[in-house]
Amino acid sequence: MADTWRDEEQYWRDNFNTRPYARGSNYDTLSGGYRYGYEAADRYPGQAWDEIEQDLERDWDTYPHRGRGTWQQVKDAVRDAWDRVTGRTTAHNR
């Protein structure tokens, strides 16, 4: 994990298009989701994705960096970034 969002963002800019869920999307649509997942890992330390997903979905519309993406459009990006920061991997981000 990068020390700052700026460093982490560069990773996602360079790699988002390798993710299966990114087909048909552009970075601008997904970028807020990546940042949200990155920040969520710090806000919910030690918790499992299943424990936090509903909170993240509920709060997405008030997240200041969400951009234009809806929760449905970005939820896999949020999970992918969260998995990367927490050191977890799932089938959707391999």
N, CA, C and O atoms as a GROMACS GRO file, in nm:
protein
  376
    1MET      N    1   0.084  -0.119   0.000
    1MET     CA    2   0.000   0.000   0.000
    1MET      C    3   0.088   0.124   0.000
    1MET      O    4   0.193   0.127   0.064
    2ALA      N    5   0.045   0.223  -0.070
    2ALA     CA    6   0.115   0.350  -0.075
    2ALA      C    7   0.090   0.429   0.053
    2ALA      O    8  -0.011   0.410   0.121
    3ASP      N    9   0.183   0.518   0.084
    3ASP     CA   10   0.169   0.599   0.205
    3ASP      C   11   0.065   0.709   0.192
    3ASP      O   12   0.010   0.755   0.292
    4THR      N   13   0.039   0.751   0.070
    4THR     CA   14  -0.058   0.859   0.049
    4THR      C   15  -0.152   0.820  -0.064
    4THR      O   16  -0.122   0.734  -0.147
    5TRP      N   17  -0.267   0.886  -0.067
    5TRP     CA   18  -0.361   0.860  -0.176
    5TRP      C   19  -0.298   0.895  -0.310
    5TRP      O   20  -0.322   0.825  -0.409
    6ARG      N   21  -0.218   0.998  -0.316
    6ARG     CA   22  -0.156   1.037  -0.443
    6ARG      C   23  -0.074   0.923  -0.501
    6ARG      O   24  -0.081   0.896  -0.621
    7ASP      N   25   0.003   0.856  -0.417
    7ASP     CA   26   0.083   0.743  -0.464
    7ASP      C   27  -0.007   0.624  -0.503
    7ASP      O   28   0.015   0.559  -0.605
    8GLU      N   29  -0.106   0.598  -0.421
    8GLU     CA   30  -0.199   0.488  -0.450
    8GLU      C   31  -0.278   0.515  -0.578
    8GLU      O   32  -0.303   0.424  -0.657
    9GLU      N   33  -0.315   0.639  -0.596
    9GLU     CA   34  -0.390   0.674  -0.716
    9GLU      C   35  -0.311   0.642  -0.842
    9GLU      O   36  -0.369   0.597  -0.942
   10GLN      N   37  -0.182   0.663  -0.839
   10GLN     CA   38  -0.101   0.632  -0.957
   10GLN      C   39  -0.107   0.484  -0.989
   10GLN      O   40  -0.113   0.446  -1.106
   11TYR      N   41  -0.105   0.400  -0.887
   11TYR     CA   42  -0.120   0.256  -0.909
   11TYR      C   43  -0.250   0.227  -0.984
   11TYR      O   44  -0.249   0.153  -1.082
   12TRP      N   45  -0.360   0.285  -0.937
   12TRP     CA   46  -0.490   0.256  -0.999
   12TRP      C   47  -0.500   0.315  -1.140
   12TRP      O   48  -0.558   0.252  -1.228
   13ARG      N   49  -0.444   0.432  -1.161
   13ARG     CA   50  -0.442   0.488  -1.297
   13ARG      C   51  -0.372   0.394  -1.394
   13ARG      O   52  -0.415   0.375  -1.507
   14ASP      N   53  -0.263   0.335  -1.346
   14ASP     CA   54  -0.183   0.247  -1.431
   14ASP      C   55  -0.245   0.108  -1.448
   14ASP      O   56  -0.216   0.040  -1.546
   15ASN      N   57  -0.330   0.065  -1.355
   15ASN     CA   58  -0.376  -0.073  -1.353
   15ASN      C   59  -0.526  -0.096  -1.362
   15ASN      O   60  -0.569  -0.210  -1.377
   16PHE      N   61  -0.607   0.008  -1.353
   16PHE     CA   62  -0.752  -0.014  -1.348
   16PHE      C   63  -0.803  -0.092  -1.469
   16PHE      O   64  -0.894  -0.174  -1.456
   17ASN      N   65  -0.745  -0.067  -1.585
   17ASN     CA   66  -0.798  -0.131  -1.706
   17ASN      C   67  -0.764  -0.280  -1.715
   17ASN      O   68  -0.806  -0.346  -1.810
   18THR      N   69  -0.688  -0.333  -1.619
   18THR     CA   70  -0.660  -0.476  -1.616
   18THR      C   71  -0.763  -0.551  -1.533
   18THR      O   72  -0.759  -0.674  -1.527
   19ARG      N   73  -0.854  -0.480  -1.471
   19ARG     CA   74  -0.954  -0.540  -1.384
   19ARG      C   75  -1.078  -0.578  -1.463
   19ARG      O   76  -1.126  -0.499  -1.545
   20PRO      N   77  -1.131  -0.698  -1.440
   20PRO     CA   78  -1.249  -0.741  -1.518
   20PRO      C   79  -1.369  -0.649  -1.503
   20PRO      O   80  -1.443  -0.628  -1.599
   21TYR      N   81  -1.390  -0.593  -1.386
   21TYR     CA   82  -1.506  -0.505  -1.364
   21TYR      C   83  -1.491  -0.370  -1.433
   21TYR      O   84  -1.588  -0.295  -1.443
   22ALA      N   85  -1.372  -0.338  -1.481
   22ALA     CA   86  -1.348  -0.207  -1.543
   22ALA      C   87  -1.383  -0.204  -1.691
   22ALA      O   88  -1.380  -0.098  -1.753
   23ARG      N   89  -1.416  -0.317  -1.748
   23ARG     CA   90  -1.453  -0.320  -1.890
   23ARG      C   91  -1.569  -0.226  -1.915
   23ARG      O   92  -1.673  -0.235  -1.848
   24GLY      N   93  -1.552  -0.138  -2.010
   24GLY     CA   94  -1.658  -0.043  -2.044
   24GLY      C   95  -1.661   0.080  -1.955
   24GLY      O   96  -1.746   0.168  -1.974
   25SER      N   97  -1.571   0.088  -1.859
   25SER     CA   98  -1.563   0.205  -1.770
   25SER      C   99  -1.436   0.282  -1.800
   25SER      O  100  -1.344   0.232  -1.864
   26ASN      N  101  -1.433   0.404  -1.752
   26ASN     CA  102  -1.309   0.480  -1.760
   26ASN      C  103  -1.260   0.511  -1.620
   26ASN      O  104  -1.334   0.496  -1.522
   27TYR      N  105  -1.136   0.556  -1.609
   27TYR     CA  106  -1.079   0.580  -1.477
   27TYR      C  107  -1.159   0.684  -1.400
   27TYR      O  108  -1.176   0.670  -1.278
   28ASP      N  109  -1.207   0.786  -1.466
   28ASP     CA  110  -1.280   0.891  -1.395
   28ASP      C  111  -1.406   0.837  -1.326
   28ASP      O  112  -1.443   0.887  -1.220
   29THR      N  113  -1.470   0.738  -1.384
   29THR     CA  114  -1.588   0.679  -1.322
   29THR      C  115  -1.551   0.600  -1.197
   29THR      O  116  -1.624   0.601  -1.098
   30LEU      N  117  -1.438   0.530  -1.201
   30LEU     CA  118  -1.398   0.441  -1.093
   30LEU      C  119  -1.310   0.505  -0.987
   30LEU      O  120  -1.299   0.452  -0.876
   31SER      N  121  -1.248   0.617  -1.017
   31SER     CA  122  -1.147   0.674  -0.926
   31SER      C  123  -1.200   0.703  -0.786
   31SER      O  124  -1.130   0.678  -0.688
   32GLY      N  125  -1.321   0.754  -0.775
   32GLY     CA  126  -1.377   0.780  -0.643
   32GLY      C  127  -1.392   0.652  -0.563
   32GLY      O  128  -1.372   0.652  -0.441
   33GLY      N  129  -1.427   0.545  -0.630
   33GLY     CA  130  -1.439   0.416  -0.564
   33GLY      C  131  -1.306   0.366  -0.511
   33GLY      O  132  -1.298   0.313  -0.400
   34TYR      N  133  -1.202   0.384  -0.590
   34TYR     CA  134  -1.069   0.343  -0.543
   34TYR      C  135  -1.028   0.422  -0.419
   34TYR      O  136  -0.976   0.365  -0.322
   35ARG      N  137  -1.052   0.550  -0.422
   35ARG     CA  138  -1.017   0.632  -0.306
   35ARG      C  139  -1.101   0.595  -0.184
   35ARG      O  140  -1.050   0.590  -0.072
   36TYR      N  141  -1.226   0.570  -0.206
   36TYR     CA  142  -1.317   0.532  -0.098
   36TYR      C  143  -1.270   0.401  -0.032
   36TYR      O  144  -1.268   0.390   0.090
   37GLY      N  145  -1.234   0.304  -0.113
   37GLY     CA  146  -1.184   0.178  -0.060
   37GLY      C  147  -1.052   0.194   0.014
   37GLY      O  148  -1.031   0.132   0.118
   38TYR      N  149  -0.965   0.276  -0.040
   38TYR     CA  150  -0.837   0.306   0.024
   38TYR      C  151  -0.860   0.368   0.162
   38TYR      O  152  -0.797   0.327   0.260
   39GLU      N  153  -0.948   0.464   0.169
   39GLU     CA  154  -0.976   0.532   0.297
   39GLU      C  155  -1.054   0.440   0.392
   39GLU      O  156  -1.035   0.449   0.514
   40ALA      N  157  -1.139   0.355   0.340
   40ALA     CA  158  -1.219   0.265   0.424
   40ALA      C  159  -1.130   0.167   0.500
   40ALA      O  160  -1.161   0.130   0.614
   41ALA      N  161  -1.021   0.126   0.440
   41ALA     CA  162  -0.930   0.033   0.507
   41ALA      C  163  -0.874   0.095   0.636
   41ALA      O  164  -0.849   0.025   0.733
   42ASP      N  165  -0.856   0.224   0.635
   42ASP     CA  166  -0.807   0.295   0.754
   42ASP      C  167  -0.920   0.319   0.854
   42ASP      O  168  -0.899   0.313   0.975
   43ARG      N  169  -1.040   0.345   0.804
   43ARG     CA  170  -1.156   0.373   0.891
   43ARG      C  171  -1.209   0.248   0.961
   43ARG      O  172  -1.266   0.258   1.070
   44TYR      N  173  -1.190   0.134   0.900
   44TYR     CA  174  -1.245   0.009   0.954
   44TYR      C  175  -1.134  -0.096   0.973
   44TYR      O  176  -1.141  -0.203   0.914
   45PRO      N  177  -1.035  -0.066   1.054
   45PRO     CA  178  -0.922  -0.159   1.068
   45PRO      C  179  -0.965  -0.292   1.130
   45PRO      O  180  -1.043  -0.296   1.226
   46GLY      N  181  -0.913  -0.399   1.073
   46GLY     CA  182  -0.939  -0.531   1.128
   46GLY      C  183  -1.076  -0.589   1.099
   46GLY      O  184  -1.106  -0.700   1.143
   47GLN      N  185  -1.160  -0.517   1.027
   47GLN     CA  186  -1.294  -0.568   0.998
   47GLN      C  187  -1.297  -0.638   0.863
   47GLN      O  188  -1.218  -0.608   0.773
   48ALA      N  189  -1.388  -0.732   0.851
   48ALA     CA  190  -1.408  -0.804   0.726
   48ALA      C  191  -1.495  -0.721   0.632
   48ALA      O  192  -1.575  -0.639   0.677
   49TRP      N  193  -1.479  -0.743   0.502
   49TRP     CA  194  -1.558  -0.672   0.402
   49TRP      C  195  -1.708  -0.686   0.429
   49TRP      O  196  -1.783  -0.589   0.420
   50ASP      N  197  -1.750  -0.806   0.462
   50ASP     CA  198  -1.893  -0.829   0.487
   50ASP      C  199  -1.946  -0.746   0.604
   50ASP      O  200  -2.066  -0.718   0.610
   51GLU      N  201  -1.860  -0.707   0.694
   51GLU     CA  202  -1.901  -0.625   0.808
   51GLU      C  203  -1.918  -0.477   0.772
   51GLU      O  204  -1.993  -0.405   0.838
   52ILE      N  205  -1.849  -0.434   0.668
   52ILE     CA  206  -1.850  -0.290   0.636
   52ILE      C  207  -1.922  -0.253   0.508
   52ILE      O  208  -1.953  -0.136   0.487
   53GLU      N  209  -1.949  -0.350   0.424
   53GLU     CA  210  -2.006  -0.319   0.292
   53GLU      C  211  -2.135  -0.238   0.299
   53GLU      O  212  -2.151  -0.142   0.224
   54GLN      N  213  -2.226  -0.274   0.388
   54GLN     CA  214  -2.352  -0.199   0.396
   54GLN      C  215  -2.329  -0.055   0.440
   54GLN      O  216  -2.395   0.036   0.390
   55ASP      N  217  -2.236  -0.033   0.533
   55ASP     CA  218  -2.204   0.104   0.576
   55ASP      C  219  -2.147   0.185   0.460
   55ASP      O  220  -2.183   0.301   0.440
   56LEU      N  221  -2.058   0.122   0.384
   56LEU     CA  222  -1.999   0.193   0.271
   56LEU      C  223  -2.104   0.227   0.165
   56LEU      O  224  -2.105   0.338   0.112
   57GLU      N  225  -2.190   0.133   0.136
   57GLU     CA  226  -2.297   0.159   0.039
   57GLU      C  227  -2.387   0.273   0.087
   57GLU      O  228  -2.421   0.363   0.010
   58ARG      N  229  -2.425   0.268   0.213
   58ARG     CA  230  -2.514   0.371   0.270
   58ARG      C  231  -2.449   0.510   0.262
   58ARG      O  232  -2.518   0.609   0.234
   59ASP      N  233  -2.320   0.518   0.286
   59ASP     CA  234  -2.252   0.647   0.293
   59ASP      C  235  -2.196   0.696   0.159
   59ASP      O  236  -2.146   0.808   0.150
   60TRP      N  237  -2.203   0.613   0.056
   60TRP     CA  238  -2.144   0.650  -0.074
   60TRP      C  239  -2.196   0.783  -0.127
   60TRP      O  240  -2.116   0.865  -0.174
   61ASP      N  241  -2.324   0.807  -0.121
   61ASP     CA  242  -2.381   0.929  -0.180
   61ASP      C  243  -2.338   1.056  -0.109
   61ASP      O  244  -2.358   1.165  -0.162
   62THR      N  245  -2.281   1.045   0.009
   62THR     CA  246  -2.233   1.164   0.081
   62THR      C  247  -2.081   1.172   0.081
   62THR      O  248  -2.025   1.265   0.139
   63TYR      N  249  -2.015   1.078   0.017
   63TYR     CA  250  -1.868   1.079   0.010
   63TYR      C  251  -1.823   1.193  -0.081
   63TYR      O  252  -1.866   1.199  -0.196
   64PRO      N  253  -1.739   1.284  -0.031
   64PRO     CA  254  -1.705   1.403  -0.109
   64PRO      C  255  -1.623   1.378  -0.236
   64PRO      O  256  -1.620   1.465  -0.323
   65HIS      N  257  -1.558   1.263  -0.248
   65HIS     CA  258  -1.474   1.236  -0.366
   65HIS      C  259  -1.536   1.133  -0.459
   65HIS      O  260  -1.466   1.070  -0.537
   66ARG      N  261  -1.668   1.115  -0.450
   66ARG     CA  262  -1.733   1.007  -0.526
   66ARG      C  263  -1.739   1.033  -0.676
   66ARG      O  264  -1.754   0.938  -0.753
   67GLY      N  265  -1.728   1.155  -0.719
   67GLY     CA  266  -1.739   1.182  -0.861
   67GLY      C  267  -1.879   1.151  -0.910
   67GLY      O  268  -1.977   1.173  -0.839
   68ARG      N  269  -1.889   1.100  -1.032
   68ARG     CA  270  -2.020   1.073  -1.092
   68ARG      C  271  -2.062   0.928  -1.082
   68ARG      O  272  -2.174   0.893  -1.119
   69GLY      N  273  -1.975   0.843  -1.032
   69GLY     CA  274  -2.006   0.701  -1.027
   69GLY      C  275  -2.111   0.667  -0.922
   69GLY      O  276  -2.107   0.720  -0.810
   70THR      N  277  -2.203   0.580  -0.958
   70THR     CA  278  -2.302   0.531  -0.862
   70THR      C  279  -2.238   0.418  -0.783
   70THR      O  280  -2.133   0.365  -0.822
   71TRP      N  281  -2.301   0.379  -0.673
   71TRP     CA  282  -2.248   0.268  -0.595
   71TRP      C  283  -2.238   0.143  -0.682
   71TRP      O  284  -2.138   0.071  -0.675
   72GLN      N  285  -2.339   0.116  -0.762
   72GLN     CA  286  -2.336  -0.002  -0.848
   72GLN      C  287  -2.218   0.001  -0.945
   72GLN      O  288  -2.161  -0.103  -0.976
   73GLN      N  289  -2.182   0.119  -0.993
   73GLN     CA  290  -2.071   0.132  -1.086
   73GLN      C  291  -1.936   0.114  -1.018
   73GLN      O  292  -1.842   0.065  -1.081
   74VAL      N  293  -1.924   0.153  -0.893
   74VAL     CA  294  -1.792   0.157  -0.828
   74VAL      C  295  -1.770   0.052  -0.720
   74VAL      O  296  -1.658   0.039  -0.671
   75LYS      N  297  -1.872  -0.021  -0.681
   75LYS     CA  298  -1.856  -0.109  -0.564
   75LYS      C  299  -1.743  -0.210  -0.580
   75LYS      O  300  -1.675  -0.241  -0.482
   76ASP      N  301  -1.722  -0.262  -0.701
   76ASP     CA  302  -1.611  -0.355  -0.720
   76ASP      C  303  -1.476  -0.284  -0.709
   76ASP      O  304  -1.378  -0.343  -0.662
   77ALA      N  305  -1.470  -0.160  -0.752
   77ALA     CA  306  -1.347  -0.082  -0.738
   77ALA      C  307  -1.319  -0.052  -0.591
   77ALA      O  308  -1.204  -0.056  -0.546
   78VAL      N  309  -1.424  -0.021  -0.516
   78VAL     CA  310  -1.409   0.004  -0.371
   78VAL      C  311  -1.351  -0.121  -0.306
   78VAL      O  312  -1.255  -0.114  -0.230
   79ARG      N  313  -1.411  -0.234  -0.337
   79ARG     CA  314  -1.365  -0.361  -0.278
   79ARG      C  315  -1.222  -0.392  -0.320
   79ARG      O  316  -1.142  -0.438  -0.239
   80ASP      N  317  -1.190  -0.368  -0.444
   80ASP     CA  318  -1.056  -0.397  -0.495
   80ASP      C  319  -0.952  -0.314  -0.421
   80ASP      O  320  -0.848  -0.366  -0.379
   81ALA      N  321  -0.979  -0.185  -0.404
   81ALA     CA  322  -0.885  -0.098  -0.333
   81ALA      C  323  -0.875  -0.138  -0.186
   81ALA      O  324  -0.766  -0.140  -0.129
   82TRP      N  325  -0.988  -0.169  -0.125
   82TRP     CA  326  -0.989  -0.213   0.014
   82TRP      C  327  -0.908  -0.342   0.030
   82TRP      O  328  -0.829  -0.355   0.124
   83ASP      N  329  -0.928  -0.436  -0.062
   83ASP     CA  330  -0.852  -0.561  -0.058
   83ASP      C  331  -0.703  -0.535  -0.072
   83ASP      O  332  -0.622  -0.596  -0.002
   84ARG      N  333  -0.666  -0.446  -0.160
   84ARG     CA  334  -0.524  -0.415  -0.181
   84ARG      C  335  -0.462  -0.358  -0.054
   84ARG      O  336  -0.352  -0.399  -0.016
   85VAL      N  337  -0.530  -0.266   0.010
   85VAL     CA  338  -0.476  -0.201   0.130
   85VAL      C  339  -0.470  -0.300   0.247
   85VAL      O  340  -0.374  -0.300   0.324
   86THR      N  341  -0.571  -0.384   0.259
   86THR     CA  342  -0.576  -0.476   0.372
   86THR      C  343  -0.499  -0.605   0.347
   86THR      O  344  -0.485  -0.688   0.437
   87GLY      N  345  -0.449  -0.622   0.224
   87GLY     CA  346  -0.372  -0.740   0.192
   87GLY      C  347  -0.455  -0.862   0.156
   87GLY      O  348  -0.403  -0.974   0.150
   88ARG      N  349  -0.583  -0.841   0.134
   88ARG     CA  350  -0.670  -0.951   0.095
   88ARG      C  351  -0.683  -0.955  -0.057
   88ARG      O  352  -0.661  -0.854  -0.124
   89THR      N  353  -0.718  -1.071  -0.109
   89THR     CA  354  -0.745  -1.081  -0.252
   89THR      C  355  -0.876  -1.156  -0.270
   89THR      O  356  -0.912  -1.240  -0.187
   90THR      N  357  -0.944  -1.126  -0.376
   90THR     CA  358  -1.069  -1.195  -0.408
   90THR      C  359  -1.067  -1.228  -0.556
   90THR      O  360  -0.984  -1.178  -0.632
   91ALA      N  361  -1.157  -1.312  -0.597
   91ALA     CA  362  -1.163  -1.355  -0.737
   91ALA      C  363  -1.184  -1.238  -0.832
   91ALA      O  364  -1.134  -1.242  -0.944
   92HIS      N  365  -1.258  -1.136  -0.791
   92HIS     CA  366  -1.289  -1.026  -0.884
   92HIS      C  367  -1.170  -0.934  -0.910
   92HIS      O  368  -1.175  -0.854  -1.004
   93ASN      N  369  -1.065  -0.942  -0.830
   93ASN     CA  370  -0.953  -0.848  -0.854
   93ASN      C  371  -0.824  -0.918  -0.892
   93ASN      O  372  -0.717  -0.858  -0.884
   94ARG      N  373  -0.831  -1.042  -0.931
   94ARG     CA  374  -0.709  -1.112  -0.974
   94ARG      C  375  -0.684  -1.089  -1.120
   94ARG      O  376  -0.586  -1.140  -1.174
   0.00000   0.00000   0.00000
